[in-house]
């Protein structure tokens, strides 16, 4: 039994294809995995709607009251309803593009059309590690996010096993069923306790292919929930990226869409469309590679300036008389233990050196830990990472991130006011202004043309009825048009340490990566290894079930979708998905 996947392919010559491993285990287990996510999504959605119902009534009454008291009421009611919609969508939406949940819910409602990755985008960045020339980021799009979890399991009688001599294995069947069920319950409770969103509409997963000197290519995989592996693995020596892509295959895991790069060509595979870096630059006027070259140049400039100031500070202290050096060290130790204390004015020159060093070190850190859009003139976007609350930017305590301007220039001003000194490195300020303008050209153009276009399309899509005769065709067109915009927006709206350069921040600040590495370690019998074991058992059970009932793709999907365990999927959605597969 072979499951085929229909993919839409852009006819532009700059949009090529990449190979995705599509073995029978993925083909089978993806189906119950998707249905479980749909069921959980509608369960969570109904809970949110129930909690927001009192708020909805309150806002609706406020809107009516405004209409009665104000003659100019034309836009009042739509605004109230828009705010209500925002409350619902953003509480459920784990994606950073505003209201993207509208598209991903419609995508899920396609049923089988929501399986497997839909599109890959290729972004080119300068290399950062020793010998690394170019870093290629490949971002894959899925209809849903599937958190760490064990497969759907049933008792042996469900699959139609006839246990005679093999009846002694019945306890094993029951044990495996119980373990998976209890493990998923435990994962659910932990997620609920700590607010972890295991299942939500829409997900991007990335891998990195780096080109090193001597045409050596290396790959960096992702672990659970998109955390990158620590060390790149060698892929081989190839003449260019195109040859590399011909000799590797991308693979994703069941239960969580962590992506891997495999040298061994697995079969069967599917081809999905790839939007290349050149295509993105040409059609969306976005060139992150060009911008990063300027940003890395500033990083190198800051490092050079820091080394110079450290040298000057050291020379100044060494030229002091011994008794003065002793007094300085005593005063310095007091400021370490009591931060509110300040050094004596006699050491103002040393303090000036120290403040310049401290400010430039923090600017280097902010290059990697602040969202790209904040590098230029901007307003802080709702639901985005608050720089004041992240551990990477803990020093921006009272910084007003809602101001217009470059995050770097604003922070320089804030630092000067807080510490009562003047930053004298005009060369650094000029370079920060230059990257502000480069990023501004990209971000403001993208925001005005593509971001606003996507918002309007989402607003239109929200009115599309499931009963529409061309529902499937219309939704697929929206997916093709909007997914690239969502993907580019993700790069703008995330820090470089999160999306491209994980090694740019110290390992001690990557707790999530440590946890993911622990769960995926081959030496950990209770993490992904255990989940993979039960995935194999589930695959054998479903394979037996399919062969015994002589099911094709459509009948297998429909049989699973009709099971009574999916209690939270609305009847009209069930009908639409089943009708689509007829």
Protein Blocks (a to p, Z undefined) as FASTA:
>chain_A
ZZdddddddfbfklccdddddbfklmmmmmmmmmmmmmmmmmmmmmmmmmmmmmmmmmmm
mmmmmmmmpmblmlmmmmmmmmmmmmmmmmmmmbfbghklmmmmmmmmnommmgojfbdc
ddddddfbehiabdcddddddfbdcdddddddddfklnopacfklmmmmmmmmmmmmmmm
mmmmmmmmmmmmnopafbaghiaddddddddehhiacdddddeehiacfbdcdfbjcfbl
klmmmmgccdddehiacdcddfbdcddddddddddfklmmmmnopafklmmmmmmmmmmm
mmmmmmmmmmmmmmmmmmpcfklmmmmmmmmmmmmmmmmbccdfklmmmmmmmmmmmmmm
mmmmmmmmgcfklmmccdddehiacfklpmklmmmmmlcfkbgcdfklmmmmmmmmmnop
acfblklmmmmmmmmmmmmmmmmmmmmmmmmmmmmmmmmmmmpcfklmklmmmmmmmmmm
mmmmmmmmmmmmpcfklmmmmmlpcfklmmmlmmmmmmmpcklmklmmmmmmmmmmmmmm
mmmmmmmnopafklmmmmmmmpcklmmbcfklmmmmmmmmZZ
